[in-house]
């Protein structure tokens, strides 16, 4: 079944890479995050990135880190397979908030941003890659200097940040000069979770990392952005542009409750010029939500022009390739289907697939762009659930 015929240039705003300089750093660490050698000769290295992952018996050997995590050719091959014309690549989590604010960290951030620019310029990329830069966030002064450099790199359109800020959260007043610099250069902050929120463990059911990723990550975004809004930053910097991963967590659903609670709290209400939902509606959201209900909720809440397609590549790869050769990713096709099956007007869908990102990030379609049909024929979006292990 053809789900959607599109003239849109398809843009992936949520796609990651581990830069060579960063992988080399992780190989020399022995605390989370770090990279382990292959379990067997000929296999991929193993990455341990989540807090406590090295202690859990099911995840202590990490996850495979193959060429899809760092090779430009693999990124382009993935894009070709799924009809993606442009990708805006960002460093995968965690970022540099676990490193001390030393000159070594500052120099590392600079080298990594040069590497990101070089990746976009790689001949194999064929003009189809842009990027988000990385900041040494534990040093606000160093991060401001890095923003000045990023703004001069032709293919970088913003920065990726976690929710910890420089260690005290995004509402830390120390971050205000950094936010001012980002807004001044009209860069976009791609806000992405990493640490999750503290979820109590169950003595009854083994849940692995499924709930930490499915619930902990979006709750982390929900809480961090709410704190940022209640700090009054958007009254001070109305032009600060945030792109929220995973459709903003639960913010589109809980915005009304947040409004109601704030308006009944005089201390907080008097601090803001508008209800929280006013600011939330002005933010940007990716559509990495995997279900049409989530897409419709985000579209109903925010401006449809503020919503963009993403894949979260190279995470959530195909569980098993039984056919041989290239296999489409269920995680990508479920996001595509969520957009195209949501009953939205064709112009809204085309905006989400690419036109919104082209405008926000000032991107140009590549020379290779051709109008196409997005065809999800014979792709199962509801596969049989099988046991999954990170081993």
C-alpha positions as CSV (number, residue, x, y, z in Angstrom):
1,X,0.0,0.0,0.0
2,X,1.4,3.4,-1.0
3,X,0.9,5.6,2.0
4,X,1.8,9.0,0.6
5,X,2.8,10.5,-2.7
6,X,5.0,13.5,-1.9
7,X,6.8,16.3,-3.7
8,X,8.5,17.2,-0.5
9,X,12.2,17.1,0.1
10,X,12.4,14.7,3.0
11,X,14.6,16.0,5.9
12,X,15.7,14.0,8.9
13,X,16.4,16.4,11.8
14,X,17.0,13.6,14.4
15,X,19.9,11.4,13.3
16,X,23.1,10.8,15.2
17,X,26.7,9.9,14.8
18,X,29.7,9.2,17.1
19,X,32.6,11.3,15.8
20,X,36.0,9.6,15.6
21,X,37.5,12.0,18.2
22,X,34.7,11.2,20.6
23,X,35.0,7.4,20.1
24,X,38.7,7.6,20.8
25,X,37.9,9.4,24.1
26,X,35.4,6.7,25.1
27,X,37.8,3.9,24.3
28,X,40.2,5.2,27.0
29,X,37.6,5.5,29.7
30,X,36.6,2.8,32.3
31,X,33.5,4.5,33.7
32,X,30.2,5.2,32.0
33,X,30.2,6.3,29.2
34,X,32.9,4.1,27.6
35,X,33.5,1.7,24.8
36,X,34.5,-2.0,25.3
37,X,36.4,-4.2,22.8
38,X,34.4,-6.7,20.8
39,X,33.2,-9.8,22.7
40,X,34.5,-12.0,19.9
41,X,37.1,-11.4,17.2
42,X,35.5,-9.9,14.1
43,X,32.5,-8.4,16.0
44,X,31.8,-4.7,16.7
45,X,33.0,-2.8,19.7
46,X,30.4,-2.3,22.5
47,X,29.1,1.0,23.8
48,X,27.9,1.5,27.4
49,X,26.3,4.9,27.7
50,X,23.3,4.9,30.1
51,X,23.8,5.3,33.9
52,X,23.9,1.9,35.6
53,X,24.2,0.1,32.3
54,X,27.5,-1.5,33.3
55,X,25.9,-2.9,36.5
56,X,22.8,-4.5,35.0
57,X,23.5,-8.2,34.0
58,X,21.4,-7.8,30.8
59,X,23.3,-4.7,29.6
60,X,26.7,-4.8,31.1
61,X,28.3,-5.7,27.8
62,X,26.7,-2.7,26.1
63,X,25.4,-2.5,22.5
64,X,27.3,-3.1,19.3
65,X,28.8,0.0,17.7
66,X,29.3,-0.7,14.0
67,X,29.9,1.5,11.0
68,X,26.4,2.9,11.1
69,X,27.5,4.9,14.1
70,X,30.4,6.7,12.4
71,X,30.7,6.0,8.7
72,X,29.3,8.7,6.3
73,X,28.8,6.1,3.6
74,X,26.5,4.1,6.0
75,X,24.5,7.2,6.8
76,X,24.0,7.9,3.1
77,X,23.1,4.3,2.4
78,X,20.5,4.5,5.1
79,X,19.1,7.7,3.7
80,X,18.9,6.3,0.2
81,X,17.1,3.2,1.5
82,X,14.4,5.3,3.2
83,X,14.0,8.1,0.7
84,X,15.6,10.8,2.9
85,X,17.1,13.7,0.9
86,X,18.9,15.6,3.7
87,X,20.0,14.8,7.3
88,X,20.9,17.2,10.1
89,X,23.4,15.1,12.1
90,X,24.1,15.5,15.8
91,X,26.5,13.8,18.2
92,X,24.7,10.9,19.9
93,X,24.3,11.0,23.7
94,X,25.9,11.6,26.1
95,X,27.5,14.8,25.2
96,X,30.3,16.5,27.1
97,X,28.5,17.3,30.4
98,X,30.4,14.4,32.1
99,X,33.8,16.1,31.5
100,X,35.4,18.7,33.7
101,X,35.6,22.3,32.4
102,X,39.2,22.1,31.4
103,X,41.1,23.4,28.4
104,X,41.2,19.7,27.2
105,X,37.4,19.6,27.1
106,X,37.2,22.9,25.3
107,X,39.7,21.8,22.7
108,X,37.9,18.5,22.3
109,X,34.6,20.4,21.5
110,X,36.3,22.5,18.9
111,X,37.9,19.5,17.2
112,X,34.6,17.6,17.2
113,X,32.8,20.5,15.5
114,X,35.5,20.7,12.9
115,X,35.0,16.9,12.4
116,X,31.3,17.4,12.0
117,X,31.8,20.1,9.4
118,X,34.3,17.9,7.6
119,X,31.8,15.0,7.6
120,X,29.2,17.3,5.9
121,X,31.9,18.2,3.3
122,X,32.8,14.5,2.7
123,X,32.5,13.6,-1.0
124,X,30.4,10.6,0.0
125,X,27.9,13.0,1.6
126,X,27.2,14.6,-1.8
127,X,25.9,17.8,-0.2
128,X,23.2,15.9,1.7
129,X,24.4,16.4,5.3
130,X,24.2,19.4,7.7
131,X,24.9,19.2,11.5
132,X,24.4,20.4,15.0
133,X,27.5,21.4,16.9
134,X,28.5,20.2,20.4
135,X,29.3,22.5,23.4
136,X,31.6,22.0,26.4
137,X,28.6,22.9,28.5
138,X,30.3,22.5,31.9
139,X,32.1,25.7,30.9
140,X,29.6,28.4,30.0
141,X,32.4,30.8,28.9
142,X,34.0,28.1,26.8
143,X,30.6,27.2,25.3
144,X,30.0,30.9,24.3
145,X,33.3,30.9,22.5
146,X,32.4,27.7,20.8
147,X,29.0,29.1,19.7
148,X,31.0,31.9,17.9
149,X,33.0,29.3,16.0
150,X,29.9,27.1,15.2
151,X,28.2,30.2,13.7
152,X,31.0,30.5,11.2
153,X,30.9,26.9,10.0
154,X,28.9,26.7,6.8
155,X,27.1,23.4,7.5
156,X,26.3,23.7,11.2
157,X,22.9,25.0,12.0
158,X,22.7,24.9,15.8
159,X,23.9,22.9,18.8
160,X,22.7,19.8,20.5
161,X,22.3,20.0,24.3
162,X,21.2,17.7,27.1
163,X,19.0,18.7,29.9
164,X,21.6,19.1,32.6
165,X,23.0,22.4,31.3
166,X,26.2,23.0,33.1
167,X,25.2,20.6,35.8
168,X,22.3,22.4,37.5
169,X,19.6,22.2,34.8
170,X,18.5,24.4,31.9
171,X,17.0,27.0,34.3
172,X,20.4,27.7,35.8
173,X,21.0,31.5,35.6
174,X,24.6,30.9,34.6
175,X,23.3,29.7,31.2
176,X,21.6,33.0,30.3
177,X,24.7,34.5,28.5
178,X,25.0,31.2,26.5
179,X,21.4,31.3,25.5
180,X,21.8,35.0,24.5
181,X,24.8,34.0,22.3
182,X,22.8,31.2,20.6
183,X,19.8,33.5,20.0
184,X,22.0,36.3,18.7
185,X,23.4,34.0,16.0
186,X,20.0,32.6,15.2
187,X,21.1,29.0,15.9
188,X,18.8,26.2,17.0
189,X,19.1,24.2,20.2
190,X,18.3,20.6,19.6
191,X,17.3,19.5,23.1
192,X,17.8,15.7,23.7
193,X,17.4,13.7,26.9
194,X,20.0,11.2,28.2
195,X,19.8,10.6,31.9
196,X,16.0,9.9,32.1
197,X,14.2,10.3,35.4
198,X,14.4,8.1,38.4
199,X,11.8,5.3,37.9
200,X,11.3,2.8,40.8
201,X,12.3,-0.8,39.9
202,X,9.8,-3.6,40.0
203,X,10.3,-6.7,42.0
204,X,7.7,-8.4,39.9
205,X,8.6,-7.8,36.2
206,X,11.9,-7.6,34.5
207,X,11.7,-4.5,32.2
208,X,15.3,-4.1,31.2
209,X,15.8,-0.6,29.7
210,X,12.5,-0.5,27.9
211,X,10.8,1.8,30.4
212,X,13.8,3.9,31.0
213,X,13.9,4.7,27.2
214,X,10.2,4.8,26.6
215,X,9.2,6.8,29.6
216,X,12.3,8.1,31.4
217,X,13.6,10.0,28.3
218,X,10.4,11.8,27.5
219,X,9.7,12.6,31.2
220,X,13.2,14.1,31.4
221,X,12.5,16.4,28.5
222,X,9.1,17.3,29.9
223,X,10.5,18.3,33.3
224,X,13.6,20.1,32.0
225,X,11.7,22.2,29.5
226,X,9.0,23.1,32.0
227,X,11.7,24.3,34.4
228,X,13.2,26.4,31.6
229,X,9.9,28.0,30.8
230,X,9.1,28.8,34.4
231,X,12.4,30.5,34.7
232,X,11.1,33.2,32.4
233,X,13.8,32.7,29.8
234,X,11.4,33.1,26.8
235,X,10.2,36.5,28.1
236,X,13.8,37.6,28.2
237,X,14.8,35.9,24.9
238,X,11.6,35.4,22.8
239,X,13.8,34.5,19.7
240,X,15.5,31.6,21.4
241,X,14.7,28.6,19.2
242,X,14.4,25.1,20.7
243,X,13.8,21.9,18.8
244,X,12.6,19.2,21.2
245,X,13.3,15.5,20.7
246,X,10.6,12.8,20.8
247,X,7.8,15.3,20.2
248,X,8.6,17.1,23.4
249,X,8.0,14.2,25.7
250,X,4.6,14.6,27.2
251,X,4.4,18.4,27.0
252,X,1.7,18.6,24.3
253,X,-0.5,16.4,26.4
254,X,0.2,18.0,29.8
255,X,0.4,21.7,28.7
256,X,-3.1,22.4,29.9
257,X,-2.4,20.9,33.4
258,X,0.8,22.9,33.6
259,X,-1.1,26.1,32.7
260,X,-3.7,25.4,35.4
261,X,-1.2,24.6,38.1
262,X,0.9,27.7,37.3
263,X,-2.0,30.1,37.3
264,X,-3.0,28.9,40.7
265,X,0.5,29.5,42.1
266,X,0.9,33.3,42.5
267,X,4.7,33.1,43.0
268,X,5.2,31.5,39.6
269,X,2.3,33.1,37.7
270,X,3.6,36.6,38.5
271,X,7.0,35.7,37.0
272,X,5.6,35.0,33.5
273,X,4.0,37.2,31.0
274,X,2.0,34.3,29.5
275,X,0.8,30.9,30.5
276,X,3.3,28.1,29.9
277,X,1.4,26.8,26.9
278,X,2.0,30.1,25.1
279,X,5.8,29.4,25.1
280,X,5.4,25.7,24.4
281,X,3.4,26.5,21.2
282,X,6.3,28.6,20.0
283,X,8.9,25.7,20.3
284,X,9.7,23.2,17.6
285,X,9.1,19.4,17.8
286,X,10.4,16.4,16.0
287,X,7.9,13.7,15.1
288,X,9.9,10.8,16.6
289,X,6.8,9.5,18.4
290,X,6.0,6.2,16.4
291,X,2.2,6.5,16.4
292,X,-0.4,8.8,14.7
293,X,-2.0,9.6,18.0
294,X,1.2,11.3,19.2
295,X,1.6,13.1,15.9
296,X,-2.0,14.4,15.9
297,X,-1.7,15.5,19.6
298,X,1.5,17.5,18.7
299,X,-0.1,19.0,15.6
300,X,-3.3,19.9,17.5
301,X,-1.2,21.6,20.2
302,X,1.6,23.3,18.4
303,X,1.9,25.1,15.1
304,X,2.0,22.3,12.4
305,X,4.9,24.3,10.8
306,X,6.9,23.7,13.9
307,X,7.0,19.9,13.6
308,X,9.6,17.9,11.7
309,X,10.4,14.3,10.7
310,X,13.2,12.3,12.4
311,X,14.5,8.8,12.5
312,X,16.8,8.5,15.6
313,X,19.3,6.6,13.3
314,X,21.4,4.6,14.1
315,X,19.5,3.5,17.2
316,X,16.6,1.0,17.0
317,X,17.9,-0.9,13.9
318,X,16.0,-3.8,12.3
319,X,15.7,-6.7,14.8
320,X,16.5,-9.3,12.3
321,X,17.2,-9.4,8.6
322,X,15.6,-12.6,7.2
323,X,15.6,-11.6,3.6
324,X,19.2,-10.8,3.0
325,X,20.4,-7.5,1.6
326,X,19.2,-4.0,2.7
327,X,16.2,-4.0,5.0
328,X,14.0,-1.0,5.9
329,X,13.9,-0.1,9.6
330,X,10.6,-0.6,11.3
331,X,11.5,2.4,13.6
332,X,11.7,4.7,10.6
333,X,8.6,3.3,8.9
334,X,6.5,3.6,12.0
335,X,7.4,7.3,12.2
336,X,6.6,7.8,8.5
337,X,3.3,5.9,8.9
338,X,2.4,7.9,12.0
339,X,2.7,11.1,9.9
340,X,1.0,9.9,6.8
341,X,-1.8,7.9,8.6
342,X,-2.7,10.8,10.9
343,X,-5.4,12.2,8.6
344,X,-3.6,15.5,8.2
345,X,-3.8,17.8,5.1
346,X,-1.3,17.0,2.4
347,X,0.4,20.4,2.8
348,X,0.8,19.8,6.6
349,X,2.3,16.4,5.9
350,X,4.7,17.7,3.3
351,X,5.7,20.4,5.8
352,X,6.5,17.9,8.5
353,X,8.4,15.7,6.1
354,X,10.8,18.4,5.1
355,X,9.6,21.9,4.2
356,X,9.5,23.0,7.9
357,X,13.1,21.9,8.5
358,X,14.2,23.6,5.3
359,X,12.8,26.9,6.5
360,X,13.8,26.7,10.2
361,X,17.4,25.6,9.5
362,X,17.9,27.5,6.2
363,X,18.7,24.3,4.2
364,X,18.7,23.9,0.5
365,X,17.6,20.7,-1.3
366,X,20.6,18.7,-2.6
367,X,21.3,18.8,-6.4
368,X,20.2,15.1,-6.4
369,X,16.7,15.9,-5.2
370,X,13.9,14.4,-7.2
371,X,10.2,14.3,-6.6
372,X,9.3,10.8,-5.4
373,X,6.7,8.5,-3.9
374,X,7.1,7.4,-0.3
375,X,6.0,3.8,-0.6
376,X,5.8,1.5,2.5
377,X,4.5,-1.4,0.5
378,X,4.6,-4.8,2.2
379,X,6.2,-3.4,5.3
380,X,4.9,-4.7,8.6
381,X,4.6,-1.9,11.2
382,X,3.3,-4.4,13.8
383,X,5.8,-7.2,13.9
384,X,5.6,-10.1,16.4
385,X,7.4,-9.0,19.6
386,X,10.4,-11.1,20.4
387,X,12.8,-11.0,23.3
388,X,15.4,-8.2,22.8
389,X,18.8,-8.1,24.4
390,X,21.5,-5.5,24.2
391,X,24.1,-8.2,24.3
